[in-house]
């Protein structure tokens, strides 16, 4: 992940410098891409390695993250990510049975949402 702060209005040209799918999360300010303004709280995703040029307004902060896809397919279940569905199910069971180590000083427990 890269944290970028534009102290002045500037153009960020990352053409041919990125690989894979890259997300731009606008934390503060705004960016302009192909005459479209994208405000703080929004995200852009670039899937083209050779084209990635955006204009940042003065004071804009954005987070840049992503990259080439993982070699194996991965599955997401709430806060757990595995490439093996059985391990994902086992993690869910362990969480529901409160078999994960506790964080010192934190006695809270957040149940896995029913939808998952």
ABEGO torsion letter per residue (X at the ends): XBBBBBABBBBBBABGABBEBBBBBBABEBBBBGGBBBBBGBBBBBABAABBBBBBBBGBBBBBBEEBBBABBBBBBEABBBABAAAAAAAAAAAAAGABBBBBGBABBBBBBAAX
